[in-house]
Amino acid sequence: MQAHIFIKGKVTGVFFRALMSQEASRVGVTGWVRNIYKNAQVFGELPGVEAVLQGEKDAIAQIIRWARKGPPNADVADVIVEWEDETEVFNSFEIRS
């Protein structure tokens, strides 16, 4: 199972990617996470974070719940979730630039 998620708000510069990576590894989710900067088509004027999550549905749901809160210094405005077919199989969870 795979979810493509977009998190917008104050989510850059607050260790969002690093902590999401730790949480994903803890629950057995693979995929990737990266920052998206201002003027990205999905976010308009807000920066954000994009991630692809693969694994069991319950594990992916745990990461989505975590993303709705984020780390302590984050201020998550919205999380968009798109369920999709796997296009590539990931063996780990990586932070992309």
Backbone torsions as a table, in degrees:
resi	resn	phi	psi	omega
1	MET	NA	148.3	-178.0
2	GLN	-141.5	138.2	172.5
3	ALA	-125.2	138.2	174.4
4	HIS	-109.0	118.5	-175.0
5	ILE	-121.3	150.4	178.2
6	PHE	-128.7	124.3	-178.3
7	ILE	-115.1	125.0	178.7
8	LYS	-120.9	155.0	-177.1
9	GLY	132.9	-156.6	175.9
10	LYS	-83.9	83.8	-174.8
11	VAL	-127.7	4.2	174.2
12	THR	-108.1	146.0	-179.2
13	GLY	77.7	15.0	-178.8
14	VAL	-126.6	19.6	179.5
15	PHE	66.5	25.2	-178.5
16	PHE	-59.2	-49.3	-177.0
17	ARG	-63.4	-45.1	-177.9
18	ALA	-63.4	-43.7	-178.4
19	LEU	-73.2	-33.6	174.3
20	MET	-63.8	-40.1	178.6
21	SER	-60.9	-44.2	177.9
22	GLN	-61.8	-45.1	-178.6
23	GLU	-65.4	-42.2	179.2
24	ALA	-62.2	-44.5	178.8
25	SER	-63.3	-37.8	-179.3
26	ARG	-62.6	-38.6	-176.5
27	VAL	-99.1	2.8	175.3
28	GLY	84.5	25.5	176.9
29	VAL	-95.6	137.0	176.3
30	THR	-109.8	169.9	179.1
31	GLY	135.1	-142.3	-178.4
32	TRP	-155.6	164.5	176.4
33	VAL	-141.8	145.2	177.4
34	ARG	-152.9	159.2	174.2
35	ASN	-79.1	147.4	170.2
36	ILE	-122.0	132.3	-174.9
37	TYR	-99.1	172.8	-177.7
38	LYS	-46.9	147.7	177.5
39	ASN	74.1	8.7	171.9
40	ALA	-65.8	146.0	-174.0
41	GLN	-55.1	-38.7	-176.4
42	VAL	-72.4	-31.4	-168.9
43	PHE	-107.7	-12.7	-175.8
44	GLY	66.0	-118.0	-174.9
45	GLU	-90.1	-11.3	-178.0
46	LEU	-90.8	140.6	169.3
47	PRO	-73.3	167.1	179.8
48	GLY	-163.3	-170.1	179.5
49	VAL	-131.0	141.2	177.8
50	GLU	-121.4	142.0	178.7
51	ALA	-146.9	149.4	170.0
52	VAL	-115.2	126.5	-176.4
53	LEU	-119.1	130.3	176.9
54	GLN	-126.5	143.5	177.3
55	GLY	150.7	-159.7	176.8
56	GLU	-69.6	145.3	-176.6
57	LYS	-55.9	-42.3	180.0
58	ASP	-64.0	-38.6	179.2
59	ALA	-68.0	-42.5	177.4
60	ILE	-62.1	-41.7	179.1
61	ALA	-60.8	-35.6	176.6
62	GLN	-62.4	-42.5	-179.9
63	ILE	-67.7	-39.5	177.9
64	ILE	-63.1	-42.4	176.6
65	ARG	-61.6	-42.7	178.0
66	TRP	-60.9	-43.2	-177.5
67	ALA	-63.3	-29.9	179.9
68	ARG	-66.5	-23.8	175.8
69	LYS	-102.4	-46.7	-178.2
70	GLY	72.9	-172.3	178.9
71	PRO	-71.4	168.9	-174.5
72	PRO	-53.4	-38.3	-176.6
73	ASN	-88.9	1.5	179.4
74	ALA	-81.3	156.0	172.5
75	ASP	-133.7	89.5	-174.9
76	VAL	-77.7	123.0	179.1
77	ALA	-90.4	-35.4	-176.6
78	ASP	-164.0	150.8	172.6
79	VAL	-128.7	121.6	177.8
80	ILE	-103.2	128.2	-178.2
81	VAL	-118.2	126.7	175.3
82	GLU	-121.3	113.5	176.3
83	TRP	-81.1	133.5	-176.2
84	GLU	-146.9	166.6	174.7
85	ASP	-71.9	147.6	176.9
86	GLU	-65.7	128.8	178.1
87	THR	-101.9	-18.5	-177.6
88	GLU	-156.3	147.0	179.1
89	VAL	-101.3	128.4	-179.8
90	PHE	-104.1	140.9	179.7
91	ASN	-98.4	-11.2	-179.1
92	SER	-151.7	-177.2	175.9
93	PHE	-113.7	125.2	-175.3
94	GLU	-122.7	154.3	174.0
95	ILE	-98.3	122.1	179.0
96	ARG	-104.8	152.8	178.0
97	SER	-97.4	NA	NA
